[in-house]
Amino acid sequence: MMATIPHEIKKLFQSQTDKLRNADQPQMMRPKNNRKALKGIARSLYLSGKVTLNRAEEFATTAMGLSLVKKPVEKKEKKDEKA
């Protein structure tokens, strides 16, 4: 059985919505787990799909987790100097 394209698109957006909700309000997903909302590196790793929700906090504090996060590149403006 083949799913239609609109259904697949809807499923993709629903997945992204669920990930955002889980990162911001994890108590809504599993009320018994008493988790805090993900912040910083843990949040970016989880939302990018590199780690699961269960392992996001512990993975973010390790060197392996820090190596997965890319440092933002600052663009330097070129100055034209004519002498």
Secondary structure, 3 states (H helix, E strand, C coil): CCCCHHHHHHHHHHHHHHHHHHHHCHHHHCHHHCCCCCCHHHHHHHHHCCCCCCCHHHHHCCHHHHHHCCCCCCCCCCCCCCC
